[in-house]
Amino acid sequence: MKTATPVIHSDPDILGGTPVFVGTRVPMKTLLDYLEAGDPLDELLGTPFNKRIFLSIC
């Protein structure tokens, strides 16, 4: 069985413990706020960096 790779990390030394995507300082809440507002994912995924984050979630 394959072990899931964590995509969210919380560390008191990174943004005061705010949950972020692993290997970044991008808060998980950014994605949730974006989805809650109904903004199109195409806009959020406008950069290769954001695409990498999104693909790591899937």
Residue frames relative to the residue before (quaternion, step in Angstrom):
aa qw qx qy qz dx dy dz
M 1.0000 0.0000 0.0000 0.0000 0.00 0.00 0.00
K 0.4256 -0.7144 0.5071 0.2265 3.53 -0.96 0.93
T 0.3507 -0.7278 0.5533 0.2029 3.58 -0.95 0.90
A 0.4686 -0.6780 0.4929 0.2789 3.56 -0.93 0.91
T 0.3354 -0.7191 0.5757 0.1973 3.54 -1.05 0.82
P 0.4303 -0.7103 0.4817 0.2798 3.62 -0.69 0.99
V 0.1839 -0.7840 0.5844 0.1003 3.56 -1.04 0.80
I 0.7092 0.3536 -0.2324 0.5639 3.58 1.30 -0.25
H 0.0290 -0.7993 0.5993 -0.0350 3.55 -0.98 0.93
S 0.0958 -0.7735 0.6236 0.0609 3.56 -1.11 0.68
D 0.0711 0.7788 -0.6129 0.1128 3.54 -0.80 1.10
P 0.5027 -0.6798 0.4367 0.3073 3.63 -0.74 0.97
D 0.6761 0.4920 -0.2945 0.4627 3.60 1.15 -0.51
I 0.6915 0.3953 -0.2714 0.5402 3.61 1.26 -0.11
L 0.8357 -0.1561 0.0380 0.5251 3.56 -0.49 1.27
G 0.6473 -0.5725 0.3095 0.3969 3.56 1.01 0.86
G 0.7143 -0.4533 0.2523 0.4698 3.58 1.14 0.57
T 0.3876 0.7103 -0.4922 0.3208 3.59 1.25 0.13
P 0.4785 -0.6648 0.4794 0.3150 3.63 -0.85 0.87
V 0.0263 -0.7982 0.6005 -0.0408 3.56 -0.81 1.10
F 0.5750 -0.5406 0.4642 0.4021 3.55 -1.30 0.22
V 0.5852 -0.6141 0.4050 0.3411 3.56 -0.91 0.98
G 0.8255 0.2170 -0.1855 0.4870 3.55 -0.97 0.93
T 0.7199 0.3638 -0.2378 0.5412 3.59 1.28 0.16
R 0.3585 -0.6547 0.5920 0.3040 3.50 -1.38 -0.21
V 0.3988 0.6968 -0.4833 0.3491 3.56 1.17 0.63
P 0.3577 -0.7574 0.5021 0.2150 3.59 -0.50 1.16
M 0.5501 -0.6075 0.4679 0.3307 3.55 -1.09 0.78
K 0.5985 0.5932 -0.3492 0.4099 3.57 1.07 -0.74
T 0.5536 0.6062 -0.3971 0.4103 3.60 1.12 -0.54
L 0.6753 0.4769 -0.2889 0.4827 3.58 0.89 -0.92
L 0.6675 0.5075 -0.3073 0.4499 3.59 0.89 -0.91
D 0.6408 0.5168 -0.3210 0.4683 3.59 0.97 -0.82
Y 0.6417 0.5356 -0.3132 0.4509 3.54 0.97 -0.89
L 0.6838 0.4768 -0.2806 0.4757 3.58 0.89 -0.94
E 0.6484 0.5308 -0.3159 0.4450 3.57 0.97 -0.86
A 0.6683 0.5012 -0.2927 0.4652 3.58 1.05 -0.76
G 0.4590 -0.7012 0.4370 0.3266 3.57 1.25 -0.27
D 0.3628 0.7333 -0.4967 0.2897 3.57 1.23 0.34
P 0.5392 -0.6410 0.4327 0.3334 3.59 -1.03 0.73
L 0.5235 -0.6503 0.4545 0.3105 3.57 -0.97 0.87
D 0.5514 0.6157 -0.4004 0.3957 3.61 1.10 -0.56
E 0.6498 0.5144 -0.3135 0.4636 3.56 1.03 -0.80
L 0.6707 0.5002 -0.2899 0.4647 3.56 0.92 -0.93
L 0.7382 0.4115 -0.2190 0.4876 3.56 1.00 -0.84
G 0.3000 0.8186 -0.4489 0.1958 3.56 1.22 0.44
T 0.7431 0.3243 -0.2194 0.5426 3.59 1.21 -0.19
P 0.6159 -0.5512 0.4014 0.3945 3.60 -1.13 0.51
F 0.6060 0.5663 -0.3525 0.4335 3.59 1.05 -0.72
N 0.6932 0.4603 -0.2792 0.4792 3.58 0.84 -0.94
K 0.6048 0.5426 -0.3592 0.4590 3.60 1.05 -0.63
R 0.6351 0.5294 -0.3278 0.4570 3.58 1.00 -0.82
I 0.6388 0.5138 -0.3251 0.4714 3.59 0.97 -0.82
F 0.6774 0.4996 -0.2984 0.4500 3.57 0.82 -0.98
L 0.6699 0.4942 -0.3073 0.4611 3.57 0.90 -0.84
S 0.6357 0.5245 -0.3442 0.4498 3.60 1.05 -0.62
I 0.6123 0.5439 -0.3453 0.4584 3.60 1.19 -0.49
C 0.6668 0.5313 -0.3048 0.4245 3.56 0.96 -0.90
